[in-house]
Amino acid sequence: MAQKAIGVIVCSTRPNRINPSVAKYVLDIMETVPQAADGTVRLELIDLADQHLPLYDEPAVPGHLPAGDPTPHYVHAHSRDWSTTVRRFDAFVFVTPQYNWSVPASLKNALDYLFHEWKGKPAGIVTYGHRGGEKAAAHLVTILAGLRMGGVVEPKVALRIVKAETDPGAVGSAARALWLEDGADRTIRAMAEQLSQRCLAEE
């Protein structure tokens, strides 16, 4: 059986963000599930800040490109690079903050660049915010359905952020203790197992 790859996406690109720290927390827990531990599933962080995507600037509608190999048909190198990256993965976990009851513009923009590369692939959602980010998760489910992705696995994960512990680039001990109290580790593992099983079932 070929190894499957799950991309864990860091969705915020703003300066002084805690998103990479939250995503690493999620990734570390996901690596404890059997499918990751035995190498059947490979996990990898994808940071949108590293993709250097301007506001969508392709002249063609992504869904109108050839479904079998859309990558060479993008005009811009950054689009072709992003297409190549997304095509390497069989599923994704979106780790995103909640901005005004939705997702960051950086995530929506990255999703809008492509279509066929997302289509049919299952996803997991991890949101975070002072109340957990459930409204961002609900909106993201709708967006992913529009991209014809392979559905969002349950459970979705909502992490509460402690206001006093949102220092630049870090998640503090109080937030981690709160997540442990909320059972986030169990929820993340359950999500990771469901997503891994979906990937492997499509072998």
N, C-alpha and C positions, 0 to 999 in steps of 0.2 A: 504494500500500500504506500503510495507516494505521500511524503510529508506535506501537511497543510500549513499555510501561513496566515496568521491573524495579525493585522496591523492595529496597534493601539494609538489612536490619533490625539495629539495635543492640539486642541482647537482654538485656543486664544493666542494672539500674537502681540498683545500689548506689552509695553515695558513694565518691569517690576511685577510680572505675573507669577502666580503660584501654580499655574496649570501643569508645568513639567513635573513639579513635586507631587501633585495629586496623581498624575498619570503614572509616575514611577511607583507610587504606592499601589495603584491598581494592578500594574504589571507584575509587581513582586508577588502579590496574592494569586494572580492568575497562573503564575509559574508553578504553583503548588498543586494544581489539579493533575490527575493522572496522565491525561493526554499530553500535557506540556512536559511533565516530569520524565516521561519515557521517550520523548522526542517525536511522538506522532504528530504533534502540533508545535509549530515554531511561533514565538511571539516577538514582535519588534515594535519599538516606538517610532512613530512618524510625527515630526513636529512641523506644523504648518508654517511656523516662522522660518524654517529652513527651505521652504519651497519658493519663496520670493515671488509670489503670485500677485501681480497688480490687479486692480479692479477689472473684472472680466473684459477681455479685449480681443477675443477671437471673432472674425467676421462670420463664421459659419455656426449654425445651431448644432451643438454636439450630437444630438439625436439623429441628425441627418447624415452624419459621417458613416462610412462603411462599418458595420457592426463587427465584422471579423477581425479588422485591424485598423482601428481609427487613428492610432498614434501618428503615423507619417502625414496625415492629412491636416494636422494643426499647423497654423501659420507660424506661431511663435515657439521658440526653443523652450521657454518655461512651461508652455502647455504640453509639449511633447514629453518633457522630463516628468511632469506631474502624471501624465497618462501612463508612462512607463512604470512609475512607482506604484500607482494604484493597481495596475494589472498584475503585479507580482503577488498580490494577496488574494486569499479566498474568502476572507471575512474581515470585519472591522469592529473595533470598540471605539466609540466616540466619547472622549472624556472632555466635557465642556462645562464652562460656567454658564450661569443664567444672566442674560443682559435684558433688562426690561421685558421680562416674561418670554424671552425667546433666546436664540443662540447668537453667538458673536457673528458679526458680518464676515469675519475672516473664514469661518466655517461655511457659511452659506455660499460665499464666493468660491471656495475650493470645491464644494459640491457642484456648483453650477458650471464649472469648467468642463465637466465630463458627463457622459451618460452611459454609454455601453460598458465602460470600465467598472461602473457601480452595479449595473443591472444583474439581478439574480443572486447577488451575494448577501448573505445574512449579516446582521449587525447586532451589537449590544450597545447600550447607552448608559453612561455614568454621568450624572450631573452633580454640580455642587453650587452652593450658595447659602445665604444665611438661613433660608428655609428649605434648602435641599435642591431646589431647581426643577421641581416637577413640571412647571409650565413650559420650561425650555424643552424638557423631554417630550412632552405632548406635541409641541410644535415640530420637533425634529422627527418624530414618528411620521407625521404628515409629509414632511419634505422627502424623507427616504422612500415613502410609498410612491411619491411622484416620480422618483428616479427608478422605479420598478425594482428596487432592491428586494432581496429574498426574505423580507420580514425582519422584525425586531424580536429577539428572544426575550423571554421572561426569566428571572425578574429584572426589571430596570433598577438601577442603583441611584440613590439620592443621598449625597453626603452634605451634612450641615457644617458650615464653616463658622468658627468662633470669631466674632468681630475683633477681639483683642489679639488674635493670632493670624493676621493676614499680612505679615511682614513680607517685603519683596522677596520673591524667589523661594519661599519656604512655607511649609505647613508645620505649625507648632505642636507641642506635645498635648495641649488641651484639645485641639481638634482631633488628633489621633485617638485620644482617650474617648472622646465623644463617639467617634466612628465605631470603636470597639464596643462601646456600650450599646450602640444602635444595632449591632450585629452586621456591620458593613462587610466584614471579612467573609462571613458565611454567604451573604448575598452576592458578593463579587465572585466567589468560588462557584456558586450555583449558576450564575450567568455565564461564567467561563466554560463550565461543563456543558451547558446547553448549546453554546455557540460551537464548541469543539465537536460535539456530536452531530450538529447540523452540517459542519464542514465534511466530516468523515462519511456521513450518509450520502453525500453527493459524489463520492468516489466513482 
